[in-house]
């Protein structure tokens, strides 16, 4: 590409030509397209030359924010192939082609149809091409060029972070940096001075200054005092075009606050103060306040008050209220107008946080004098003691004196005092008080075991001024009297094993007493002396408030007696001593060899013999089967028809059922004697076999008088003769029941009835050594021996 207005001959001219055309293109530049051609001379050989490049890029410039009525001329495209006959057509493509930028396809002139903003887009890349209008074939290859938007100063500087809030300590040195502000300009910083910003201060002088180039704000005065002025509003301006006339500007506000430093000592507004305090003021209460002023704030104004000297330093104390920074004066000891009427205190207030940079401003503390005037007050009566403790025995008669309280009027008048009980508590109904003497008496009878202590409040007031009342607590202790007998500590479940030995401890008992240890802690145990000597158990007093129950027999039997009752007499060691009687229930139980209780209930014989549950079930099953066989046999026998004549071979044996054993060898033939007696008489002589009759049954040694009058042998012989001589009766066997035993056997009766009363010299103790298989047998024969011994 060559500039159309000038031909470049040498390199120097080429450079000058390029600069000239670049400057001209910014206004109405043009790009000329040349075409390299090679001519052919007749008769000469064709000479080949390296073709030159047809398109050489360049760039155009267009001003932003163009506001003219006509489109802005940008530049011109021109090809060397263009002879001016309109055969060449120029085509423009790329960013904004056809919308922002348009081209005259015949002349190649480019215009901008819209106002452009450099801050939105700085340049556009386009493509140009020249084609033959007739053939639509490109005359040159397509080439790329740039249209740059040239900046103008259309943006003012802006402070994006404003407004600002900043602090700086008071009394800072001049030139102390406060804050750096920064303004931004959207214009092109590489072109002209449109984006070159300088800073200046519009408001805030002479206190602060700003650096024109960096925007750093600094203090401009020495010793700026917060107590004089605390807040400042500084306005900073930023102007482009390096501050020249016509430049655009923006501003922001910087709010600067001076922070406090401890540069002011505390000061009392007055050097002398006076305070009135009545003598009735309570110890520990606040009686006054005092405050020193400090112009500083926060921790710099914190201070502490102390009493440095004075005659009242031991009576008063001072503390500091952290919120109000006041000195609180409190009373340490009670005041007495009659003894001392005034006090003088020297109070100091000093800062707690010091800044040694300002120590030259003076001592950061101040002292004032406080005079305290004690006021005379009519005081209530004063008790001689802060509290009273009194004692009275329980069960004392109504009106028994308990104790006396005393109070006096502390004033010089020394008025008479009246006493009364404060009726705000329930306990006061149990006591009365003499209004003149203060003597307290009982109003009811007391029980120490119910309430061992009473608390009452006694009040005293002046007769001349009843509104002045003082109170004192009075505690009344109820003393113990031995009025409660001792008793067993609990209900004891005492168990004795059947196989126990004499002298064995089966239970240790103890007792309790509602009286205190002086009247009820020493217990003595004994058996009731009014009863005869107990053959089964004895009691041993252990002399340690316990007693042991011991056995006196070798064995016990549950079947004979399963429960024993043992009366125990318990006495205490009070004066006079009290006693009570309690009865222990002792159960007889079966135990293992190691003493563990197995059962305490009476058992059946089979169970005591050691039969298991399975064996019992098997026995019951056998009994049921036998009963079924008997029922079946009887049924079949009844269904069988008996013959009228019985042969001589039909011999049947006697089947005899015995309720009792026979009387010996002579008792071979027995008949039911009740068949020979009156039926009513027979019923009277029957006894139940499951219980022991109240009247001892008749034995062969002691026959009753009714049987003595009957010849039993004659009756039996008579019945035998009748049976033998009766021809109509078949010789069947007879089933007889006997109601009494025979009396001629020399061996005596072998019946088990009343056999427990039979004396025997046989010793069965060796059965206990035969092992567990003979355990039940040893227990049974051991019980028989124990009962016989008892």
QUIHU-V539035 format. One record per residue. N is the residue number from 1. RES is the residue in one letter. SS is DSSP state (A for helix, B for strand, O for the rest). BURIAL is b if it has 9 or more other ideal C-beta (glycine too) atoms within 8 Angstrom, else e. D_LAST is the distance of its C-alpha to the last C-alpha in Angstrom with 1 decimal. Layout:
N_RES_SS_BURIAL_D_LAST ; N_RES_SS_BURIAL_D_LAST
This chain:
1_X_O_b_155.4 ; 2_X_B_e_158.2 ; 3_X_O_b_158.9 ; 4_X_O_e_161.7 ; 5_X_O_e_163.8 ; 6_X_O_e_164.3 ; 7_X_O_e_164.9 ; 8_X_O_b_163.1 ; 9_X_O_e_165.5 ; 10_X_O_e_163.7 ; 11_X_A_e_160.1 ; 12_X_A_e_160.7 ; 13_X_A_b_162.2 ; 14_X_A_b_159.2 ; 15_X_A_e_156.8 ; 16_X_A_e_158.9 ; 17_X_A_b_159.3 ; 18_X_A_b_155.5 ; 19_X_A_e_154.9 ; 20_X_A_b_157.6 ; 21_X_A_b_156.3 ; 22_X_A_b_152.7 ; 23_X_A_e_153.8 ; 24_X_A_b_156.0 ; 25_X_A_b_153.3 ; 26_X_A_b_151.2 ; 27_X_A_e_153.8 ; 28_X_A_e_155.6 ; 29_X_B_b_155.1 ; 30_X_B_b_156.0 ; 31_X_B_b_155.1 ; 32_X_B_b_158.0 ; 33_X_O_b_157.4 ; 34_X_O_b_159.9 ; 35_X_O_b_160.4 ; 36_X_O_e_161.5 ; 37_X_O_e_164.3 ; 38_X_O_e_166.3 ; 39_X_O_e_169.9 ; 40_X_O_e_171.5 ; 41_X_O_e_175.2 ; 42_X_O_e_177.2 ; 43_X_O_e_177.6 ; 44_X_O_e_175.0 ; 45_X_O_e_171.7 ; 46_X_O_e_168.6 ; 47_X_O_e_167.1 ; 48_X_O_e_163.3 ; 49_X_O_e_161.9 ; 50_X_O_e_158.1 ; 51_X_O_e_157.5 ; 52_X_O_e_156.5 ; 53_X_O_e_153.4 ; 54_X_O_b_154.4 ; 55_X_O_b_151.6 ; 56_X_O_e_150.8 ; 57_X_O_b_148.0 ; 58_X_O_b_148.4 ; 59_X_B_b_146.7 ; 60_X_B_b_147.7 ; 61_X_B_b_146.7 ; 62_X_B_b_146.1 ; 63_X_B_b_145.4 ; 64_X_O_b_142.2 ; 65_X_O_b_142.2 ; 66_X_O_b_145.8 ; 67_X_O_e_146.7 ; 68_X_O_e_150.3 ; 69_X_O_e_151.6 ; 70_X_O_e_152.6 ; 71_X_O_e_150.4 ; 72_X_B_b_150.3 ; 73_X_B_b_152.4 ; 74_X_B_b_150.4 ; 75_X_B_b_152.7 ; 76_X_B_b_154.8 ; 77_X_B_b_154.4 ; 78_X_B_b_157.6 ; 79_X_O_b_158.2 ; 80_X_O_e_161.4 ; 81_X_O_b_161.7 ; 82_X_O_b_162.3 ; 83_X_O_e_166.0 ; 84_X_O_e_165.7 ; 85_X_O_e_166.5 ; 86_X_O_e_163.0 ; 87_X_O_e_162.1 ; 88_X_B_b_159.1 ; 89_X_B_b_155.9 ; 90_X_B_b_153.2 ; 91_X_B_b_149.6 ; 92_X_B_b_146.8 ; 93_X_B_e_143.1 ; 94_X_B_b_139.9 ; 95_X_O_e_138.0 ; 96_X_O_b_139.6 ; 97_X_B_b_142.5 ; 98_X_O_e_143.9 ; 99_X_O_e_141.8 ; 100_X_O_b_142.3 ; 101_X_B_b_145.1 ; 102_X_B_b_148.0 ; 103_X_B_b_150.9 ; 104_X_O_e_154.4 ; 105_X_O_e_154.6 ; 106_X_O_e_158.3 ; 107_X_O_e_158.8 ; 108_X_O_b_155.3 ; 109_X_B_b_154.8 ; 110_X_B_b_151.2 ; 111_X_B_b_150.1 ; 112_X_B_b_146.8 ; 113_X_O_e_146.2 ; 114_X_O_e_143.1 ; 115_X_O_e_142.2 ; 116_X_O_b_139.9 ; 117_X_O_b_137.1 ; 118_X_O_b_136.7 ; 119_X_O_e_133.2 ; 120_X_O_e_132.1 ; 121_X_O_e_134.0 ; 122_X_O_e_136.2 ; 123_X_B_e_138.1 ; 124_X_B_b_138.8 ; 125_X_B_b_139.4 ; 126_X_B_b_142.1 ; 127_X_B_b_144.0 ; 128_X_B_b_147.8 ; 129_X_B_b_149.8 ; 130_X_B_b_153.5 ; 131_X_B_b_154.3 ; 132_X_B_b_157.5 ; 133_X_O_e_157.9 ; 134_X_O_e_159.8 ; 135_X_O_e_157.5 ; 136_X_O_e_154.2 ; 137_X_O_e_153.9 ; 138_X_B_b_152.8 ; 139_X_O_b_155.6 ; 140_X_O_b_153.2 ; 141_X_O_e_149.5 ; 142_X_O_e_147.1 ; 143_X_B_b_146.5 ; 144_X_B_b_143.8 ; 145_X_B_b_144.6 ; 146_X_B_b_142.7 ; 147_X_B_b_143.5 ; 148_X_B_b_141.9 ; 149_X_B_b_141.3 ; 150_X_B_b_142.9 ; 151_X_O_b_140.9 ; 152_X_O_b_142.1 ; 153_X_O_b_140.3 ; 154_X_O_e_138.5 ; 155_X_O_b_135.0 ; 156_X_O_e_134.0 ; 157_X_O_b_131.4 ; 158_X_B_e_127.9 ; 159_X_O_b_124.8 ; 160_X_O_e_121.9 ; 161_X_O_e_119.1 ; 162_X_O_b_120.4 ; 163_X_O_e_119.9 ; 164_X_B_b_118.2 ; 165_X_B_e_115.7 ; 166_X_B_b_115.4 ; 167_X_B_e_114.5 ; 168_X_B_b_116.0 ; 169_X_B_e_114.8 ; 170_X_O_b_116.8 ; 171_X_O_b_119.0 ; 172_X_O_b_119.5 ; 173_X_O_e_122.6 ; 174_X_O_b_125.7 ; 175_X_O_e_125.9 ; 176_X_O_b_122.1 ; 177_X_B_e_121.5 ; 178_X_B_b_120.0 ; 179_X_B_b_120.2 ; 180_X_B_e_122.3 ; 181_X_O_b_123.5 ; 182_X_O_e_124.9 ; 183_X_O_b_127.2 ; 184_X_B_e_128.0 ; 185_X_O_b_131.3 ; 186_X_O_e_131.5 ; 187_X_O_b_135.2 ; 188_X_O_b_136.2 ; 189_X_O_e_135.7 ; 190_X_O_e_138.1 ; 191_X_O_e_141.1 ; 192_X_O_e_142.7 ; 193_X_O_b_140.9 ; 194_X_O_b_139.2 ; 195_X_O_b_135.7 ; 196_X_O_b_136.4 ; 197_X_O_b_134.4 ; 198_X_B_b_134.8 ; 199_X_B_b_132.4 ; 200_X_B_b_133.4 ; 201_X_B_b_131.7 ; 202_X_B_e_132.8 ; 203_X_B_e_130.4 ; 204_X_O_b_128.4 ; 205_X_O_e_131.1 ; 206_X_O_e_131.3 ; 207_X_O_b_127.5 ; 208_X_B_b_127.2 ; 209_X_B_e_129.5 ; 210_X_B_b_129.3 ; 211_X_O_b_130.7 ; 212_X_O_e_133.4 ; 213_X_O_e_132.5 ; 214_X_O_e_128.7 ; 215_X_O_b_127.6 ; 216_X_B_b_125.4 ; 217_X_B_b_125.0 ; 218_X_B_b_124.9 ; 219_X_B_b_124.8 ; 220_X_O_b_128.3 ; 221_X_O_e_127.6 ; 222_X_O_e_125.9 ; 223_X_O_e_122.7 ; 224_X_O_b_122.1 ; 225_X_O_b_119.8 ; 226_X_O_b_117.0 ; 227_X_O_e_116.9 ; 228_X_O_e_120.6 ; 229_X_O_e_120.4 ; 230_X_O_e_117.5 ; 231_X_B_e_118.6 ; 232_X_B_b_121.8 ; 233_X_B_b_123.2 ; 234_X_B_b_125.5 ; 235_X_B_b_127.7 ; 236_X_B_b_128.7 ; 237_X_B_b_131.6 ; 238_X_B_b_132.1 ; 239_X_B_b_135.7 ; 240_X_O_b_137.1 ; 241_X_A_b_140.6 ; 242_X_A_e_139.8 ; 243_X_A_e_140.2 ; 244_X_O_e_143.8 ; 245_X_O_e_145.4 ; 246_X_O_e_144.5 ; 247_X_O_b_141.1 ; 248_X_O_b_138.0 ; 249_X_B_b_135.1 ; 250_X_B_b_131.5 ; 251_X_B_b_129.3 ; 252_X_B_b_125.6 ; 253_X_B_b_123.8 ; 254_X_B_b_121.6 ; 255_X_B_b_119.3 ; 256_X_B_b_118.6 ; 257_X_B_b_116.1 ; 258_X_B_b_115.9 ; 259_X_B_b_112.4 ; 260_X_O_b_111.3 ; 261_X_O_b_111.2 ; 262_X_O_b_110.2 ; 263_X_O_b_113.6 ; 264_X_O_b_113.0 ; 265_X_O_b_111.1 ; 266_X_O_b_109.0 ; 267_X_B_e_110.7 ; 268_X_B_b_109.5 ; 269_X_O_e_111.8 ; 270_X_O_e_111.8 ; 271_X_O_e_111.5 ; 272_X_B_e_109.8 ; 273_X_B_b_107.1 ; 274_X_B_e_105.4 ; 275_X_B_b_102.0 ; 276_X_B_e_100.3 ; 277_X_B_b_96.5 ; 278_X_B_b_94.7 ; 279_X_O_b_92.3 ; 280_X_O_e_89.6 ; 281_X_O_b_89.6 ; 282_X_O_e_86.1 ; 283_X_O_e_85.3 ; 284_X_O_e_85.5 ; 285_X_O_e_87.8 ; 286_X_B_e_91.3 ; 287_X_B_b_94.0 ; 288_X_B_e_97.1 ; 289_X_B_e_98.9 ; 290_X_B_b_101.8 ; 291_X_O_e_103.7 ; 292_X_B_b_106.3 ; 293_X_B_e_108.7 ; 294_X_O_b_109.1 ; 295_X_O_e_111.8 ; 296_X_O_b_109.9 ; 297_X_O_e_107.2 ; 298_X_A_e_103.9 ; 299_X_A_e_102.4 ; 300_X_A_b_105.7 ; 301_X_A_b_105.2 ; 302_X_O_b_101.6 ; 303_X_B_b_101.3 ; 304_X_B_e_98.9 ; 305_X_B_b_99.0 ; 306_X_B_e_98.1 ; 307_X_B_b_98.5 ; 308_X_B_e_100.5 ; 309_X_B_e_100.8 ; 310_X_B_b_100.8 ; 311_X_O_e_98.9 ; 312_X_O_b_96.6 ; 313_X_O_b_95.3 ; 314_X_O_e_91.9 ; 315_X_O_b_91.6 ; 316_X_B_b_92.8 ; 317_X_B_e_92.3 ; 318_X_B_b_94.2 ; 319_X_B_e_93.3 ; 320_X_B_b_95.3 ; 321_X_B_b_95.0 ; 322_X_O_e_95.7 ; 323_X_O_e_96.9 ; 324_X_O_e_99.3 ; 325_X_O_b_100.0 ; 326_X_B_b_99.5 ; 327_X_B_b_98.1 ; 328_X_B_b_95.1 ; 329_X_B_b_94.8 ; 330_X_B_b_91.2 ; 331_X_B_b_89.9 ; 332_X_O_b_87.7 ; 333_X_O_e_87.2 ; 334_X_O_e_87.4 ; 335_X_O_b_90.8 ; 336_X_O_b_91.6 ; 337_X_O_b_95.0 ; 338_X_O_e_94.8 ; 339_X_O_e_94.5 ; 340_X_O_e_96.7 ; 341_X_O_e_99.1 ; 342_X_B_e_100.4 ; 343_X_B_b_99.9 ; 344_X_B_b_102.3 ; 345_X_B_b_101.3 ; 346_X_B_b_103.4 ; 347_X_B_b_102.4 ; 348_X_B_b_103.5 ; 349_X_B_b_103.6 ; 350_X_B_b_104.0 ; 351_X_B_b_104.1 ; 352_X_O_e_101.3 ; 353_X_O_e_103.3 ; 354_X_O_e_106.5 ; 355_X_O_b_109.5 ; 356_X_A_e_111.3 ; 357_X_A_e_114.5 ; 358_X_A_b_115.0 ; 359_X_A_e_114.0 ; 360_X_A_e_117.6 ; 361_X_A_e_117.3 ; 362_X_O_e_115.4 ; 363_X_O_e_111.9 ; 364_X_O_b_109.5 ; 365_X_B_b_107.8 ; 366_X_B_b_108.7 ; 367_X_B_b_107.5 ; 368_X_B_b_107.5 ; 369_X_B_b_106.5 ; 370_X_B_b_104.0 ; 371_X_B_b_103.8 ; 372_X_B_b_100.7 ; 373_X_B_b_101.0 ; 374_X_B_b_97.8 ; 375_X_B_b_97.8 ; 376_X_O_e_96.4 ; 377_X_O_e_93.7 ; 378_X_O_e_91.8 ; 379_X_O_b_88.3 ; 380_X_O_b_85.0 ; 381_X_B_b_82.8 ; 382_X_B_b_81.1 ; 383_X_B_b_77.5 ; 384_X_O_e_76.8 ; 385_X_O_e_74.0 ; 386_X_O_e_73.7 ; 387_X_B_e_70.1 ; 388_X_B_b_67.6 ; 389_X_B_e_63.8 ; 390_X_B_b_62.2 ; 391_X_B_b_58.6 ; 392_X_B_b_56.9 ; 393_X_B_b_53.3 ; 394_X_O_b_51.4 ; 395_X_O_e_51.0 ; 396_X_O_b_54.3 ; 397_X_O_e_56.3 ; 398_X_O_e_59.3 ; 399_X_O_e_62.4 ; 400_X_O_b_60.8 ; 401_X_B_e_63.4 ; 402_X_B_b_62.6 ; 403_X_B_b_65.7 ; 404_X_B_e_69.5 ; 405_X_O_b_71.9 ; 406_X_O_e_75.5 ; 407_X_B_b_78.7 ; 408_X_B_b_82.4 ; 409_X_B_b_85.7 ; 410_X_O_e_87.2 ; 411_X_O_b_90.7 ; 412_X_O_e_93.1 ; 413_X_O_e_92.8 ; 414_X_O_e_89.2 ; 415_X_O_b_88.3 ; 416_X_O_e_85.3 ; 417_X_B_b_82.2 ; 418_X_B_b_80.0 ; 419_X_B_b_76.3 ; 420_X_B_b_74.4 ; 421_X_B_b_71.5 ; 422_X_O_b_72.4 ; 423_X_O_e_71.0 ; 424_X_O_e_70.8 ; 425_X_O_b_67.1 ; 426_X_A_e_64.1 ; 427_X_A_b_62.5 ; 428_X_A_b_65.4 ; 429_X_A_e_64.2 ; 430_X_A_b_61.4 ; 431_X_B_b_64.0 ; 432_X_B_e_67.2 ; 433_X_B_b_70.0 ; 434_X_O_b_72.6 ; 435_X_O_e_75.9 ; 436_X_O_e_77.7 ; 437_X_O_e_75.2 ; 438_X_O_b_73.1 ; 439_X_B_b_69.8 ; 440_X_B_b_67.0 ; 441_X_B_b_64.3 ; 442_X_B_b_61.3 ; 443_X_O_e_61.8 ; 444_X_O_e_58.2 ; 445_X_O_b_54.6 ; 446_X_O_b_53.3 ; 447_X_O_b_49.9 ; 448_X_O_b_49.6 ; 449_X_O_e_46.8 ; 450_X_O_e_49.2 ; 451_X_O_e_52.5 ; 452_X_O_e_52.6 ; 453_X_B_e_56.4 ; 454_X_B_b_59.6 ; 455_X_B_b_63.1 ; 456_X_B_b_66.1 ; 457_X_B_b_69.8 ; 458_X_B_b_71.9 ; 459_X_B_b_75.7 ; 460_X_B_b_78.5 ; 461_X_B_b_82.1 ; 462_X_B_b_85.2 ; 463_X_O_e_86.0 ; 464_X_O_e_89.7 ; 465_X_O_e_88.9 ; 466_X_O_e_85.7 ; 467_X_O_e_86.4 ; 468_X_O_b_85.6 ; 469_X_B_b_81.8 ; 470_X_B_b_79.6 ; 471_X_B_b_75.9 ; 472_X_B_b_73.0 ; 473_X_B_b_69.4 ; 474_X_B_b_66.7 ; 475_X_B_b_63.0 ; 476_X_B_b_60.4 ; 477_X_B_b_57.0 ; 478_X_B_b_54.1 ; 479_X_B_b_52.1 ; 480_X_O_b_48.3 ; 481_X_O_b_46.5 ; 482_X_O_b_42.7 ; 483_X_O_e_42.2 ; 484_X_O_b_39.5 ; 485_X_O_b_35.8 ; 486_X_O_b_34.0 ; 487_X_B_b_31.8 ; 488_X_B_b_29.9 ; 489_X_O_e_32.5 ; 490_X_O_e_31.3 ; 491_X_O_e_28.8 ; 492_X_O_e_26.2 ; 493_X_O_e_24.5 ; 494_X_B_b_21.3 ; 495_X_B_b_19.6 ; 496_X_B_b_16.5 ; 497_X_B_b_16.6 ; 498_X_O_b_14.1 ; 499_X_O_b_15.0 ; 500_X_O_b_14.9 ; 501_X_O_e_14.3 ; 502_X_O_e_13.1 ; 503_X_O_e_16.0 ; 504_X_O_e_17.7 ; 505_X_B_e_20.0 ; 506_X_B_b_19.8 ; 507_X_B_b_22.4 ; 508_X_B_b_25.2 ; 509_X_B_b_26.6 ; 510_X_B_b_29.9 ; 511_X_B_b_31.8 ; 512_X_B_e_35.4 ; 513_X_O_b_37.7 ; 514_X_O_e_40.9 ; 515_X_O_b_42.5 ; 516_X_O_e_44.3 ; 517_X_A_e_43.1 ; 518_X_A_e_44.3 ; 519_X_A_b_42.0 ; 520_X_A_b_39.1 ; 521_X_O_b_38.7 ; 522_X_O_e_36.3 ; 523_X_O_b_32.7 ; 524_X_B_b_29.7 ; 525_X_B_b_26.2 ; 526_X_B_b_23.3 ; 527_X_B_b_20.3 ; 528_X_O_b_21.3 ; 529_X_O_e_21.5 ; 530_X_O_e_21.7 ; 531_X_O_e_18.0 ; 532_X_O_e_15.2 ; 533_X_O_e_13.4 ; 534_X_O_b_11.6 ; 535_X_O_e_8.1 ; 536_X_O_e_8.9 ; 537_X_B_b_12.6 ; 538_X_B_e_15.4 ; 539_X_B_b_19.2 ; 540_X_B_e_22.0 ; 541_X_B_e_25.6 ; 542_X_O_b_28.0 ; 543_X_O_e_31.1 ; 544_X_O_e_33.0 ; 545_X_O_e_32.4 ; 546_X_B_b_29.2 ; 547_X_B_b_25.5 ; 548_X_B_b_22.8 ; 549_X_B_b_19.3 ; 550_X_B_b_16.8 ; 551_X_B_b_13.3 ; 552_X_O_b_10.7 ; 553_X_O_b_8.4 ; 554_X_O_e_10.1 ; 555_X_O_b_9.9 ; 556_X_O_b_9.9 ; 557_X_O_b_11.2 ; 558_X_O_b_14.3 ; 559_X_O_e_14.4 ; 560_X_O_e_11.2 ; 561_X_O_e_12.0 ; 562_X_O_b_14.9 ; 563_X_B_e_15.7 ; 564_X_B_b_14.3 ; 565_X_B_e_16.8 ; 566_X_B_b_17.2 ; 567_X_B_b_20.2 ; 568_X_B_b_22.4 ; 569_X_B_b_25.3 ; 570_X_B_b_28.5 ; 571_X_B_b_31.5 ; 572_X_O_b_34.9 ; 573_X_O_b_37.4 ; 574_X_O_b_40.2 ; 575_X_O_e_42.1 ; 576_X_O_e_40.7 ; 577_X_O_b_37.3 ; 578_X_O_b_35.7 ; 579_X_B_b_32.1 ; 580_X_B_b_30.2 ; 581_X_B_b_26.7 ; 582_X_B_b_25.5 ; 583_X_B_e_22.4 ; 584_X_B_b_21.2 ; 585_X_B_b_20.0 ; 586_X_B_b_17.6 ; 587_X_B_b_17.8 ; 588_X_B_b_15.7 ; 589_X_B_b_18.3 ; 590_X_B_b_19.2 ; 591_X_B_b_21.1 ; 592_X_O_e_23.6 ; 593_X_O_e_23.3 ; 594_X_O_e_25.4 ; 595_X_O_e_23.1 ; 596_X_O_e_25.3 ; 597_X_B_b_23.7 ; 598_X_B_e_24.5 ; 599_X_B_e_23.3 ; 600_X_O_b_21.1 ; 601_X_O_e_21.7 ; 602_X_O_e_19.9 ; 603_X_O_b_22.0 ; 604_X_O_e_23.2 ; 605_X_A_e_22.3 ; 606_X_A_e_25.7 ; 607_X_A_e_25.5 ; 608_X_A_b_22.1 ; 609_X_O_e_23.7 ; 610_X_O_e_26.3 ; 611_X_O_e_29.3 ; 612_X_O_e_32.0 ; 613_X_A_e_33.9 ; 614_X_A_e_36.9 ; 615_X_A_e_34.9 ; 616_X_A_b_33.6 ; 617_X_A_e_37.2 ; 618_X_A_e_38.5 ; 619_X_A_b_36.1 ; 620_X_A_e_37.1 ; 621_X_A_e_40.7 ; 622_X_A_e_40.4 ; 623_X_A_e_38.9 ; 624_X_A_e_41.8 ; 625_X_A_e_44.3 ; 626_X_A_e_42.9 ; 627_X_A_e_43.1 ; 628_X_A_e_46.7 ; 629_X_A_e_47.6 ; 630_X_A_e_46.2 ; 631_X_A_e_48.1 ; 632_X_A_e_51.2 ; 633_X_A_e_50.9 ; 634_X_A_e_50.5 ; 635_X_A_e_53.5 ; 636_X_A_e_55.7 ; 637_X_A_e_54.8 ; 638_X_A_e_55.7 ; 639_X_A_e_59.0 ; 640_X_O_e_59.8 ; 641_X_O_e_61.9 ; 642_X_O_e_60.5 ; 643_X_O_e_63.2 ; 644_X_O_e_64.1 ; 645_X_O_e_64.1 ; 646_X_O_e_61.4 ; 647_X_O_e_62.5 ; 648_X_O_e_61.0 ; 649_X_O_e_59.8 ; 650_X_O_e_57.6 ; 651_X_O_e_54.4 ; 652_X_O_e_51.2 ; 653_X_O_e_47.7 ; 654_X_O_e_44.9 ; 655_X_O_e_42.6 ; 656_X_O_e_39.4 ; 657_X_O_e_36.6 ; 658_X_O_e_33.2 ; 659_X_O_e_30.7 ; 660_X_O_b_28.3 ; 661_X_O_b_28.4 ; 662_X_O_b_30.7 ; 663_X_O_b_30.0 ; 664_X_O_b_31.4 ; 665_X_O_e_34.8 ; 666_X_O_e_36.5 ; 667_X_O_b_35.4 ; 668_X_O_e_38.3 ; 669_X_O_e_40.2 ; 670_X_O_b_38.4 ; 671_X_O_b_39.7 ; 672_X_O_e_38.4 ; 673_X_A_b_38.1 ; 674_X_A_b_38.4 ; 675_X_A_e_42.1 ; 676_X_A_b_42.6 ; 677_X_O_b_41.1 ; 678_X_O_e_42.2 ; 679_X_A_e_41.3 ; 680_X_A_e_39.9 ; 681_X_A_b_37.6 ; 682_X_A_b_36.4 ; 683_X_A_e_35.5 ; 684_X_A_e_33.3 ; 685_X_O_b_31.1 ; 686_X_O_e_30.5 ; 687_X_O_e_27.1 ; 688_X_O_e_26.4 ; 689_X_O_e_24.6 ; 690_X_O_e_23.6 ; 691_X_O_e_21.5 ; 692_X_O_e_19.1 ; 693_X_O_e_21.4 ; 694_X_O_e_20.9 ; 695_X_O_e_22.0 ; 696_X_O_e_20.2 ; 697_X_O_e_22.7 ; 698_X_O_b_24.7 ; 699_X_O_b_24.0 ; 700_X_O_b_26.4 ; 701_X_O_e_24.9 ; 702_X_O_e_25.3 ; 703_X_O_e_28.5 ; 704_X_O_e_29.7 ; 705_X_A_e_32.8 ; 706_X_A_e_34.8 ; 707_X_A_b_34.4 ; 708_X_A_e_35.2 ; 709_X_O_e_38.6 ; 710_X_O_b_39.4 ; 711_X_O_e_40.6 ; 712_X_A_b_39.3 ; 713_X_A_e_41.1 ; 714_X_A_e_44.4 ; 715_X_A_b_44.0 ; 716_X_A_b_43.4 ; 717_X_A_e_46.3 ; 718_X_A_e_48.5 ; 719_X_A_b_47.8 ; 720_X_A_e_48.3 ; 721_X_A_e_51.7 ; 722_X_A_e_52.7 ; 723_X_A_b_51.9 ; 724_X_A_e_53.8 ; 725_X_A_e_56.8 ; 726_X_O_e_57.4 ; 727_X_O_e_60.3 ; 728_X_O_e_60.1 ; 729_X_O_e_56.8 ; 730_X_O_e_56.7 ; 731_X_O_e_54.3 ; 732_X_O_e_52.0 ; 733_X_O_e_48.4 ; 734_X_O_e_46.0 ; 735_X_O_e_42.8 ; 736_X_O_e_40.3 ; 737_X_O_e_36.9 ; 738_X_O_b_34.5 ; 739_X_O_b_32.3 ; 740_X_O_e_30.3 ; 741_X_O_b_29.6 ; 742_X_O_b_31.6 ; 743_X_O_e_30.6 ; 744_X_O_e_32.6 ; 745_X_O_b_31.0 ; 746_X_O_e_29.8 ; 747_X_O_e_27.5 ; 748_X_O_e_25.5 ; 749_X_O_b_24.8 ; 750_X_O_e_24.3 ; 751_X_O_b_23.5 ; 752_X_O_e_20.8 ; 753_X_O_e_20.0 ; 754_X_O_e_16.6 ; 755_X_A_e_16.0 ; 756_X_A_e_12.5 ; 757_X_A_e_11.8 ; 758_X_O_e_13.6 ; 759_X_O_e_12.3 ; 760_X_O_e_13.8 ; 761_X_O_e_14.7 ; 762_X_O_e_16.0 ; 763_X_O_e_15.1 ; 764_X_O_b_16.0 ; 765_X_A_e_16.1 ; 766_X_A_e_19.8 ; 767_X_A_b_20.2 ; 768_X_A_b_19.9 ; 769_X_A_e_23.1 ; 770_X_O_e_25.2 ; 771_X_O_e_26.4 ; 772_X_A_e_26.3 ; 773_X_A_e_27.3 ; 774_X_A_b_23.8 ; 775_X_A_b_22.0 ; 776_X_A_b_20.8 ; 777_X_A_b_19.9 ; 778_X_A_b_17.8 ; 779_X_A_b_16.0 ; 780_X_A_b_15.4 ; 781_X_A_b_14.2 ; 782_X_A_b_12.2 ; 783_X_A_b_10.4 ; 784_X_A_b_9.9 ; 785_X_A_b_8.6 ; 786_X_A_b_6.1 ; 787_X_A_b_5.0 ; 788_X_A_b_5.5 ; 789_X_A_e_3.8 ; 790_X_O_e_0.0
